[in-house]
Amino acid sequence: MSRYCELTGKGPIKGSKIWRSGKAKKSGGIGTHVTAITKRRFLPNLQRVKVLLPSGEVRYMRVAASAIKKGLVTKAPKRNRQRAAAQAAKA
């Protein structure tokens, strides 16, 4: 399932864009009028994050930015491959 948060289940929701024409009354016009309503989708702000799962497994997940801000995700520690290889060569 694309465009869905793997933690919270947050997904796209429906909405509409309202087109208006005319000048507002408070700006000296005769008022605005709705001329068209177009359907649209509001998509969640998904980020691809490397996550450390409770089982100890590290994998990529598509998570909403709100879930990251709330602290629902523990990011995996960065791997330093060059340093580890250099230390193994010294030993």
MARMAR-157426 format. One record per residue: residue number from 1; x, y, z of N, C-alpha, C in turn. Coordinates in steps of 0.001 Angstrom, whole numbers, plus 500000, padded with zeros to 6 digits. Layout:
BEGIN
R|NUM|X|Y|Z|X|Y|Z|X|Y|Z;
...
END
This chain:
BEGIN
R|1|500840|498820|500000|500000|500000|500000|500885|501243|500000;
R|2|500897|501954|498891|501693|503171|498838|500890|504325|499411;
R|3|501603|505336|499793|501027|506560|500348|500271|506328|501654;
R|4|500643|505319|502403|500085|505076|503729|501228|504948|504723;
R|5|501080|505546|505895|502091|505441|506938|502040|504033|507520;
R|6|503214|503393|507654|503259|502021|508153|503024|501950|509657;
R|7|503174|503063|510375|502952|503055|511822|501543|503507|512191;
R|8|501146|504661|511678|499870|505238|512086|498718|504880|511155;
R|9|499023|504446|509926|497966|504128|508974|497387|505359|508295;
R|10|498030|506495|508497|497554|507734|507893|497686|507634|506376;
R|11|496628|508043|505663|496631|507946|504212|496030|509172|503571;
R|12|495834|509137|502257|495260|510286|501567|493804|510510|501954;
R|13|493397|511784|501992|492002|512115|502260|491480|513007|501142;
R|14|490175|512976|500937|489560|513739|499861|489266|515161|500311;
R|15|489276|516054|499341|488938|517441|499594|488538|518094|498296;
R|16|488444|519415|498309|488092|520118|497090|488759|521473|497056;
R|17|489033|521933|495838|489571|523266|495607|488413|524107|495109;
R|18|488143|525211|495787|487007|526063|495431|487524|527280|494676;
R|19|487047|527461|493454|487414|528605|492626|486392|529710|492855;
R|20|486889|530890|493129|486004|532031|493358|486369|533158|492394;
R|21|485373|533957|492036|485641|535132|491206|484911|536311|491811;
R|22|485378|537482|491496|484766|538707|492006|485631|539351|493055;
R|23|485232|540527|493448|485961|541310|494440|485172|541323|495735;
R|24|485874|541140|496858|485211|541094|498169|484487|542398|498467;
R|25|483382|542313|499207|482590|543500|499532|483396|544507|500340;
R|26|484210|543987|501264|484970|544916|502118|486074|545621|501341;
R|27|486391|545103|500130|487385|545755|499281|486728|546647|498227;
R|28|485406|546825|498313|484715|547724|497396|484001|547033|496254;
R|29|483938|545699|496282|483271|544967|495203|481846|544608|495562;
R|30|481246|543750|494738|479871|543318|494990|479820|541924|495605;
R|31|480995|541370|495961|481050|540068|496613|481627|539001|495705;
R|32|482218|537955|496321|482793|536864|495547|481751|535775|495344;
R|33|481917|535028|494251|480990|533946|493923|481789|532703|493573;
R|34|481273|531538|493959|481914|530270|493623|481588|529952|492176;
R|35|482650|529721|491377|482434|529417|489957|482681|527949|489639;
R|36|483505|527255|490452|483773|525842|490190|484319|525196|491459;
R|37|484067|523916|491602|484623|523126|492700|485301|521911|492069;
R|38|486607|521757|492327|487380|520670|491745|487815|519716|492845;
R|39|487668|518415|492606|488093|517416|493584|489607|517340|493636;
R|40|490143|517059|494816|491584|516878|494966|491853|515937|496135;
R|41|493131|515538|496280|493533|514638|497370|494604|515316|498202;
R|42|494492|515187|499515|495519|515658|500429|496347|514442|500824;
R|43|497636|514439|500436|498504|513298|500694|499287|513506|501991;
R|44|499538|512439|502751|500339|512576|503968|501804|512842|503628;
R|45|502503|513491|504526|503922|513809|504338|504748|512591|504750;
R|46|504939|511655|503798|505653|510415|504094|507151|510574|503867;
R|47|507927|510001|504762|509374|510018|504663|509874|508579|504728;
R|48|510922|508289|503959|511526|506953|503982|512630|506991|505027;
R|49|512436|506257|506128|513325|506332|507277|513864|504947|507603;
R|50|515150|504890|507958|515738|503636|508424|515417|503515|509916;
R|51|514662|502476|510268|514091|502344|511608|514679|501138|512327;
R|52|514916|501301|513617|515330|500198|514480|514073|499642|515142;
R|53|513695|498421|514781|512482|497796|515309|512744|497220|516702;
R|54|511690|496993|517498|511874|496414|518841|512555|495044|518821;
R|55|512431|494310|517715|513065|492991|517610|514570|493101|517351;
R|56|515064|494335|517118|516476|494533|516837|516779|494611|515354;
R|57|515782|494380|514525|515953|494417|513075|515974|495872|512597;
R|58|516789|496154|511588|516856|497483|510988|516316|497383|509575;
R|59|515323|498233|509251|514780|498242|507902|514194|499612|507580;
R|60|513980|499824|506296|513390|501080|505852|511869|501000|505973;
R|61|511255|502107|506406|509801|502200|506499|509363|503538|505931;
R|62|508137|503555|505405|507536|504815|504972|506668|505312|506119;
R|63|507115|506414|506737|506486|506902|507957|506089|508364|507772;
R|64|504948|508747|508337|504505|510137|508276|505420|511014|509123;
R|65|505624|512245|508682|506486|513183|509407|505930|513455|510803;
R|66|504616|513420|510959|504012|513647|512273|504392|512534|513243;
R|67|504530|511295|512743|504933|510171|513592|506383|510330|514037;
R|68|507232|510861|513156|508637|511099|513510|508720|512174|514578;
R|69|507926|513251|514422|507931|514344|515390|507428|513894|516761;
R|70|506440|512986|516772|505890|512492|518036|506845|511553|518756;
R|71|507866|511057|518055|508824|510141|518666|508404|508689|518588;
R|72|507510|508360|517663|507064|506979|517508|508115|506115|516820;
R|73|509133|506760|516221|510156|506056|515457|511492|506192|516161;
R|74|512227|505065|516308|513601|505135|516772|514486|504898|515564;
R|75|515218|505944|515177|516054|505842|513984|517237|504926|514263;
R|76|517653|504194|513248|518774|503270|513374|520076|504064|513464;
R|77|521046|503571|514248|522327|504281|514323|523068|504192|512998;
R|78|523844|505230|512703|524604|505252|511451|525754|504271|511527;
R|79|526046|503624|510402|527146|502656|510340|528388|503354|509815;
R|80|529523|503122|510456|530797|503662|510010|531649|502509|509496;
R|81|531494|502201|508231|532188|501046|507661|533681|501301|507507;
R|82|534077|502512|507147|535491|502812|506926|536275|502726|508232;
R|83|535721|503254|509308|536402|503196|510597|536558|501757|511083;
R|84|535510|500966|510914|535557|499575|511352|536604|498797|510544;
R|85|536688|499061|509260|537670|498378|508412|539093|498808|508787;
R|86|539285|500084|509117|540607|500598|509492|541050|499990|510831;
R|87|540126|499866|511773|540476|499280|513084|540799|497803|512945;
R|88|540105|497110|512064|540380|495677|511858|541747|495491|511217;
R|89|542125|496430|510351|543434|496330|509687|544573|496590|510681;
R|90|544348|497482|511650|545387|497775|512659|545594|496605|513592;
R|91|544538|495909|513921|544633|494806|514894|545214|493549|514343;
END
